[in-house]
Each structure stands twice: as C-alpha cells, then as structure tokens.
Amino acid sequence: MLSETQALTREYAMLAPGSHILCAVSGGADSVCLLHWLRTQAAELGFTLTAAHFDHRLRGAESDRDAAFVQGLCRDWGIPCALGSGDVAGEAERRGTGIEETARALRYEFLERTAEERGAGLIATAHTANDNVETMLLHLIRGSGLRGLTGIRPRWGNLIRPLLTTTRAQVLAYLEEQGLPHVEDSTNADTTYARNRLRRQIIPLLEELNPALIPRLSDTVTYLRADNDYLTAQALAAVREAEPTPAGGLALPAGWLADSPDPVAVRAVAALFGRLGVHQYRSAHLRSVVALARSGDPSGSVDLPHGLTARRAYGLLVLEPAAAEGEEGGWTPVPLNVPGRTELPQLGWRLVCRYAAAPPVPPSDPFLCYLDPAALDGPLTVRPRETGDAITLPGRPRKKVKKLLIDAKVPRPDRERLLVVADDAGPVWLGGFGPDAARLAAPNAHALELRAVPLLPGDSV
C-alpha cells in the first residue's frame, strides 16, 4: 500500500511541507487507514494534521458510536478532532433531494467550513481505487461520455484523495498489519443502494472473470482521464479568446467551433457554459450549440437551460442570457441623465454624459460622440428604434434606421436591442453606428460628451 499511496501523493504534490491537512474520518476502514498513514507522514514531511467527523443523524445509536470512536482514536493518537452533525433526512425533505445526495452536500459543507475555521488548506478524503472503479461503472451503466468514465480526480481544488490508487484489499491488509480498529456502517450492507449492490453483487462476479479487476480498471480510469484532460485543454485554449458581450454573455467565431472535431467542440461549449456560471446541463445541450455553429442559418438560435440562449450573429456564436418576456423590441425608454450616468443593465450598457470641449478631430469610436447642445430639440431619451426612424451619419446619406441595420447585417435580436438616443425631432445617436451629423459640435466648441460603456458580468449598477 505504501508504494501506491506515496507515488500518488508525490505525483500530485498532496503533502507539501508546511501545509495543514484536514482529514475526513468516518471511523470506517478506509478513513482510519488514511488518518493513520497521514499521521506517520506528518512528522517526516512537516505538515499539520487535523481530523474531522460528520454525524448524518441517520443511524441513531450507531452514529453516536462512530463519533465516540473517532474522538477516542484521535485522542489516543494526539490528533485534533472537529465534530459536526446535520439533520440529513430533514434537509433532504426541505431541498427535495435524495438522502445520499443531501448527505454528501452537508458533509462537504461541514468539511469546507471546518477547513476554513482551522486554517487547513487541504481536505483529505479516503476514496480508494475500489470507490473509483465503482464510480466509473455506475456512470457506464447509466450511460456516459468520456468525462463520466474518468472517475474521481486525485486532486480537485483543495480536495486530495491519497488512497485513490490503493485497493480496499490493501487497506484491510494495512489495518491488520498495524493492528488498527475500525467501525462498520450497517447501511453499507443495504443493497437497495445502487453502489452497494454493485460493490457486493456485481463486482465479485466480474472479479471471477478477472481477479485483478480493480487495479486494472483503476489504471484504465487513469488513461481515460489523461485523454479527457488533453481534449479539454484543447477546448479551453480557444474558449479563453471568447469576448464578453454587452448583455453579459460570451461570443467567439462560429467557424472555429464548426471546424473543431466533436470531442473538442462539445468541451468548448461546456467551458463557455462554465464561464457563464452554468454547470448543470445535458450532452444534448452541448451538441445543439455545436450544430448551430455548423448550420447555414446566419441568425439561428437555440434555447438552453438556466435562462441562456445561443444564437448566430453571422460570423459569431453568441451565448448570453435570454431576453425577458416582452423585453426585445419593447424595452422601456428612459430619460438620459445629462450630465450623469444612465444604467441599462437589461441591455448591458451604461451611458455617461458630461459637458466638455469637443476635440479638434471628431472621434472615430461609434460609441463616443460630442453633440452640440444648441442643436438638440428638447430632452434626450434612450429608447428602442421606432418605425420611421432615420439618421444622417457623418459623411453618409440620410437613411432609415431599419435599412441601415439590414445593410450592416445586424442580426434581428441585436436590432431589437439597439440603443437610440433621441430628442423630440428623432435620433441623435445610434449605438455602434454614431451620431447624427447635424447634431455634432464644432471642433473645440462647448459640447455634450456622450459615451456608451458595456457592462461586463459582475459590474454593479
């Protein structure tokens, strides 16, 4: 066992000198083995060790027995121990989630909280090679892509699993060799749970075909993880180039996604979802976005979970929050604060006005202009485009706004989100196009500076 465990901890730099490790201890064989082994390494490698036990309040007196056992073990070994508990059954009912899912959530919440309170930068859990193989097989049985077959990661954030390449048989041999006691959880024998049924009924049958099933499949998980990590890295390299959109989304060239092999393309979409804070989705959602990127429809769209939509904006693939019902083409006009800031969070923009001298040369930025206050007819308003709107952009003939947008190939969803600053006589500025030539201030003259600034995700209003 020692060689397997030491090799993994070195490979993933789990036991750094000076670190503080919080070890989750249930009292079962795996966690007792891990705590004892970490204790033997702590003095040699120079890290601090604390134990943590969580009572799920599901097994009555047996749960009390487990907590007392872990406390006694830690006292005998001179290891600080943090105890916690939670009403898993009651919380599962409140959340509408399963017992196992809720137990895991509460347990990890306790571990994270305790690690922060105790100043531990790492949390060690006693997952073994058997646990890893069981996870892989459960995903395989339910149907899974490559990612689901990669099992449990040896290290993920501040979580470390030193025993992940160590088999349960090796754990039991270690306990016997060291003369270490442990307790058994009676629910581990309950085969109504899928994992227990797999562990007690299915895997023993498979081991009749291959007695080395666990170590061999453990190796397979490692190979599959390496393949998956490589493909994911290819996708992430491109997704880093995605640009934020004014509406709080992300955009990247549709051609890149369309030309990428399926394994890279779907991972790129998953990475985009992740950057937008979405982590629960189905493979069908990923593939629908890839299909959109490869479609010939320059203005197609796909509705996605969690209020997202994907759409083609000619050469771009855009993922962003879907417009609220009645918002597109019908957002409410607001007065422009002059001087001051006008916030338009539903559209992803902030308009900033101030009085200043016009520059000697008019700016080429279509989101910055200098207007002549004397040429404005009444108060200024920010509104959607209206039927009949027309504008004369500098150096160009007068044109209906509708025709201007069509000629510029602006996708329909973006046309309905167009910012129009208007006075009583009509548009004085179009977002992304520029000002009306007749309203521009002369060089160096007193002017009203109008600047449009995109609101990025996380900006406060």
C-alpha positions in Angstrom: 0.0 0.0 0.0 2.7 2.4 0.9 4.3 2.5 -2.5 1.0 3.1 -4.3 0.0 5.9 -1.9 3.4 7.6 -1.8 3.6 7.6 -5.6 0.2 9.2 -6.0 0.8 11.8 -3.3 4.2 12.8 -4.8 2.7 13.0 -8.3 0.0 15.4 -7.2 2.1 17.2 -4.5 -0.5 16.4 -1.9 1.6 16.6 1.2 3.6 19.8 1.0 5.8 20.7 3.9 4.2 23.5 6.0 0.7 22.7 4.8 -2.3 21.9 7.1 -4.5 18.9 6.1 -8.0 18.3 7.4 -8.7 14.5 7.1 -12.3 13.4 6.9 -12.8 10.4 9.2 -16.0 8.4 9.4 -14.4 5.6 11.5 -14.6 3.1 8.7 -11.7 1.1 7.5 -10.7 3.4 4.7 -10.7 6.6 6.7 -8.9 5.0 9.7 -6.2 3.8 7.3 -5.8 7.2 5.8 -5.7 9.1 9.1 -3.1 6.6 10.5 -0.9 6.8 7.3 -1.1 10.6 7.3 -0.1 10.7 10.9 3.1 8.7 10.0 3.9 11.1 7.2 3.2 14.4 9.1 6.3 14.4 11.2 8.5 13.3 8.4 7.2 15.7 5.8 6.4 18.6 8.1 2.7 19.2 7.7 -0.1 19.7 10.2 -2.9 17.2 10.6 -6.5 17.7 11.9 -9.3 15.2 11.8 -13.0 15.9 11.1 -16.1 13.7 11.7 -19.6 14.5 10.5 -22.7 12.8 12.0 -25.5 12.5 9.5 -28.1 11.6 12.3 -29.4 8.7 10.2 -28.4 5.7 12.3 -29.3 6.6 15.9 -27.0 4.9 18.4 -24.7 3.6 15.8 -24.0 7.2 14.7 -23.2 8.1 18.3 -20.9 5.1 18.5 -19.0 6.2 15.4 -18.5 9.8 16.7 -17.2 8.4 20.0 -14.9 6.0 18.3 -13.3 8.7 16.1 -12.9 11.0 19.1 -11.2 8.3 21.1 -8.9 7.4 18.2 -7.8 11.0 17.7 -7.3 11.4 21.5 -5.1 8.3 21.6 -3.1 9.4 18.6 -2.8 13.1 19.6 -4.7 14.5 16.6 -7.0 17.4 17.0 -10.6 16.4 16.0 -13.5 18.6 14.9 -17.0 17.2 15.2 -20.1 18.2 13.2 -23.6 17.0 12.6 -26.6 17.7 10.4 -30.2 16.6 10.0 -29.8 14.9 6.6 -33.3 13.5 6.5 -35.0 16.8 7.3 -32.7 18.7 4.9 -33.4 16.3 2.1 -37.1 16.9 2.5 -36.6 20.6 2.6 -34.4 20.6 -0.5 -36.3 17.9 -2.4 -33.2 15.9 -2.9 -32.2 12.3 -2.2 -30.7 11.2 1.1 -27.3 10.2 -0.4 -27.1 13.5 -2.4 -28.0 15.6 0.7 -25.7 13.7 3.0 -22.8 14.3 0.6 -23.7 18.0 0.3 -23.9 18.6 4.1 -20.7 16.6 4.7 -18.7 18.7 2.3 -20.2 21.9 3.5 -19.0 20.9 7.0 -15.6 20.0 5.8 -15.1 23.3 3.9 -16.3 25.3 6.8 -14.1 23.4 9.3 -11.1 23.7 7.0 -11.6 27.5 6.9 -12.0 27.7 10.6 -9.0 25.6 11.4 -6.8 27.2 8.8 -6.4 24.0 6.7 -5.6 24.5 3.1 -6.3 20.9 2.1 -9.1 18.4 2.8 -8.2 14.7 2.5 -10.9 12.1 1.9 -10.4 8.3 2.0 -11.6 7.4 -1.5 -9.9 4.2 -2.7 -9.3 2.5 -6.1 -12.5 0.5 -5.4 -14.5 3.7 -5.0 -13.1 5.0 -8.2 -13.9 1.8 -10.2 -17.4 1.8 -8.7 -18.0 5.4 -9.8 -16.8 4.6 -13.3 -19.0 1.5 -13.6 -22.1 3.4 -12.3 -21.6 6.1 -14.9 -21.1 3.4 -17.6 -24.3 1.6 -16.6 -26.3 4.8 -16.7 -24.7 5.9 -20.0 -21.8 8.4 -20.1 -19.3 10.1 -22.2 -15.6 10.1 -21.7 -15.7 12.6 -18.8 -18.0 10.4 -16.8 -15.7 7.4 -17.2 -12.7 9.3 -15.7 -14.0 8.6 -12.1 -12.8 10.6 -9.1 -9.9 13.0 -9.6 -6.9 12.5 -7.2 -6.8 16.3 -6.6 -9.6 18.8 -7.2 -9.2 22.3 -5.8 -8.4 21.8 -2.1 -9.6 18.2 -2.1 -7.0 15.4 -2.1 -7.5 11.6 -2.3 -4.2 10.0 -1.3 -5.7 6.4 -1.4 -7.2 6.7 -4.8 -4.8 4.1 -6.3 -4.9 1.9 -3.2 -7.3 -1.0 -3.3 -9.7 -1.9 -0.4 -7.8 -5.2 0.0 -4.6 -3.3 0.5 -6.3 -1.0 3.1 -7.6 -4.0 5.1 -4.1 -5.6 4.9 -2.6 -2.4 6.3 -5.1 -2.3 9.2 -4.3 -5.9 10.1 -0.6 -5.3 9.9 -0.8 -2.2 12.1 -3.4 -3.7 14.5 -5.8 -0.9 13.9 -9.5 -1.0 14.8 -12.4 0.4 12.8 -16.2 0.5 12.8 -18.6 -0.7 10.2 -21.6 1.3 8.8 -24.6 -1.1 8.8 -26.1 0.8 5.8 -23.1 -0.5 3.6 -24.9 -3.8 3.5 -28.1 -2.4 2.2 -28.3 -3.4 -1.5 -31.2 -1.1 -2.2 -28.5 1.5 -2.8 -27.0 1.1 -6.3 -23.4 1.4 -5.2 -23.8 -1.2 -2.5 -25.4 -3.6 -5.0 -22.6 -3.0 -7.4 -20.0 -3.5 -4.7 -21.5 -6.6 -3.2 -23.1 -8.4 -6.1 -21.8 -7.2 -9.5 -18.1 -6.6 -8.9 -17.5 -10.0 -7.3 -18.9 -11.7 -10.4 -16.6 -9.6 -12.6 -13.7 -10.5 -10.4 -14.4 -14.1 -11.2 -13.5 -13.2 -14.8 -10.5 -11.1 -13.8 -9.2 -11.3 -10.2 -7.2 -8.1 -10.9 -10.3 -6.2 -11.9 -9.9 -3.3 -9.5 -6.2 -2.4 -10.2 -6.7 -2.9 -14.0 -9.8 -0.7 -14.2 -8.1 1.8 -11.9 -5.4 2.0 -14.5 -8.0 2.4 -17.2 -9.6 5.3 -15.4 -6.1 7.0 -15.3 -5.6 6.5 -19.0 -9.1 7.9 -19.8 -8.6 10.9 -17.5 -5.4 11.8 -19.4 -7.2 11.6 -22.8 -10.1 13.7 -21.4 -7.7 16.3 -19.9 -5.9 16.7 -23.2 -9.1 17.2 -25.2 -10.4 19.7 -22.5 -7.1 21.6 -22.7 -7.5 22.0 -26.5 -11.0 23.4 -26.0 -10.0 25.7 -23.2 -7.2 27.3 -25.2 -9.8 28.6 -27.7 -12.5 29.5 -25.3 -10.1 31.8 -23.5 -10.4 34.0 -26.6 -14.2 34.4 -26.2 -15.2 38.0 -25.8 -17.8 39.4 -23.4 -21.0 40.7 -24.9 -22.9 43.8 -23.7 -25.7 41.6 -22.4 -23.4 39.7 -20.1 -22.7 36.7 -22.4 -19.8 35.4 -24.4 -19.0 35.4 -28.2 -16.5 33.6 -30.3 -16.1 32.9 -34.0 -18.7 30.2 -35.1 -16.2 28.9 -37.7 -13.7 27.8 -35.0 -16.3 25.7 -33.3 -17.7 24.4 -36.6 -14.3 23.3 -37.8 -13.3 21.6 -34.5 -13.7 17.8 -34.0 -16.7 16.8 -32.0 -14.7 15.9 -28.8 -13.2 19.4 -28.7 -16.2 21.3 -29.9 -18.6 19.9 -27.2 -16.0 20.6 -24.5 -15.6 24.1 -25.7 -19.3 24.7 -25.3 -19.2 23.2 -21.8 -16.4 25.6 -21.0 -18.4 28.5 -22.2 -21.3 27.3 -20.0 -18.9 27.2 -17.1 -17.7 30.7 -17.6 -21.3 31.9 -17.6 -21.9 30.0 -14.3 -23.9 27.1 -15.7 -22.6 23.7 -14.5 -25.7 21.5 -14.9 -26.6 20.5 -18.5 -27.1 17.6 -20.8 -24.9 16.4 -23.7 -27.9 17.3 -26.0 -27.5 20.9 -25.0 -23.8 20.9 -25.9 -24.4 19.2 -29.2 -27.3 21.6 -30.1 -24.9 24.6 -29.8 -22.3 22.8 -31.9 -24.9 22.1 -34.5 -25.9 25.8 -34.5 -22.3 26.8 -35.1 -22.2 24.4 -38.1 -25.6 25.4 -39.5 -26.0 27.7 -42.6 -28.6 29.9 -40.8 -26.8 33.2 -40.1 -29.4 34.2 -37.5 -30.5 30.9 -35.9 -30.8 30.4 -32.2 -31.2 27.6 -29.6 -32.9 27.9 -26.2 -30.7 26.5 -23.4 -31.2 25.7 -19.7 -30.8 28.3 -16.9 -32.1 31.2 -19.0 -29.4 31.1 -21.6 -29.8 31.3 -25.4 -27.3 30.5 -28.1 -27.5 32.4 -31.4 -25.6 33.0 -34.6 -24.7 36.6 -35.3 -23.3 36.0 -38.8 -19.7 35.1 -38.1 -20.1 34.8 -34.3 -21.6 32.3 -32.0 -23.1 34.1 -29.0 -24.2 32.6 -25.7 -25.9 35.0 -23.3 -29.0 35.4 -21.0 -32.2 35.2 -22.9 -34.2 38.4 -23.1 -37.0 38.6 -20.6 -40.5 38.2 -22.0 -41.6 41.4 -23.7 -38.1 42.9 -23.4 -36.8 42.5 -27.0 -38.2 45.3 -29.1 -40.3 46.6 -26.2 -37.9 47.7 -23.5 -39.0 50.8 -21.7 -37.5 54.1 -22.8 -35.7 56.1 -20.1 -34.6 59.7 -19.8 -30.9 60.3 -20.4 -29.3 61.8 -17.4 -27.5 65.0 -18.5 -25.0 65.2 -17.1 -24.6 61.8 -15.3 -24.9 58.1 -15.9 -27.8 56.2 -17.3 -27.8 52.5 -16.5 -29.3 49.9 -18.8 -28.5 46.6 -17.2 -31.1 44.7 -19.1 -29.3 45.6 -22.3 -25.8 45.5 -20.9 -24.9 49.2 -21.3 -24.2 52.4 -19.3 -24.4 55.8 -21.0 -22.2 58.5 -19.5 -22.8 62.2 -20.3 -20.8 65.3 -19.3 -20.1 68.7 -20.7 -16.7 69.1 -22.3 -14.9 70.8 -25.2 -15.2 68.9 -28.4 -11.8 67.5 -29.7 -10.2 69.1 -32.7 -10.8 65.9 -34.7 -14.2 64.0 -34.2 -13.6 60.6 -32.6 -13.9 57.5 -34.9 -15.3 55.5 -32.0 -19.0 54.9 -32.7 -19.7 54.7 -29.0 -18.3 58.2 -28.3 -19.6 61.5 -29.7 -19.7 65.2 -29.0 -23.1 66.8 -29.5 -23.9 70.5 -29.9 -26.3 71.4 -27.0 -27.9 74.2 -29.1 -28.8 71.7 -31.9 -30.8 69.4 -29.6 -34.6 69.7 -29.7 -35.9 69.0 -26.2 -34.8 66.5 -23.5 -32.9 63.4 -24.5 -34.3 59.9 -24.2 -32.8 56.4 -24.6 -35.3 54.2 -26.4 -35.6 51.3 -28.8 -35.8 52.1 -32.5 -39.2 53.2 -33.8 -40.9 52.9 -37.2 -39.8 55.8 -39.4 -36.6 56.5 -37.5 -33.9 57.9 -39.8 -30.4 59.4 -39.3 -27.7 61.1 -41.3 -24.4 59.6 -40.2 -21.3 61.7 -40.8 -20.1 61.5 -44.4 -23.1 59.4 -45.4 -26.5 60.0 -46.9 -29.6 60.0 -44.8 -31.0 56.6 -44.3 -33.9 54.8 -42.5 -32.5 53.1 -39.4 -34.2 49.8 -40.5 -32.4 49.9 -43.8 -29.1 50.8 -42.1 -29.3 47.8 -39.8 -30.2 45.4 -42.7 -27.3 46.7 -44.8 -25.0 46.2 -41.9 -26.3 42.6 -41.5 -27.1 43.2 -37.8 -28.9 40.0 -36.6 -32.5 40.5 -35.7 -32.1 40.0 -31.9 -29.4 42.8 -31.9 -31.6 45.1 -33.9 -34.2 44.9 -31.1 -31.6 45.8 -28.5 -30.2 48.8 -30.4 -29.7 51.9 -28.3 -31.2 55.0 -29.7 -30.6 58.4 -28.1 -33.3 60.7 -29.4 -34.8 64.2 -28.8 -38.2 65.4 -29.9 -37.0 65.6 -33.5 -35.7 62.0 -33.7 -32.5 60.0 -33.3 -29.4 62.0 -32.4 -27.1 58.9 -31.9 -27.3 55.1 -32.7 -25.3 52.7 -30.6 -22.5 51.2 -32.6 -23.1 53.5 -35.6 -22.6 57.0 -34.4 -24.2 60.4 -34.1 -26.5 62.4 -36.4 -24.2 64.7 -38.4 -26.5 67.7 -37.9 -26.2 67.5 -34.1 -22.4 67.3 -33.9 -20.5 70.1 -32.1 -17.8 72.0 -33.9 -14.2 71.3 -33.0 -13.1 72.8 -29.7 -16.6 74.1 -29.1 -18.7 73.6 -25.9 -20.2 70.1 -26.3 -22.2 67.3 -24.6 -19.9 64.3 -24.5 -21.9 61.0 -24.8 -20.1 57.8 -24.2 -21.5 54.2 -24.2 -19.7 51.7 -21.9 -20.5 48.0 -21.9 -21.5 46.4 -18.6 -19.4 43.3 -18.0 -20.6 40.4 -15.9 -20.3 41.3 -12.2 -20.4 45.1 -12.8 -22.5 46.9 -10.2 -25.1 49.4 -11.3 
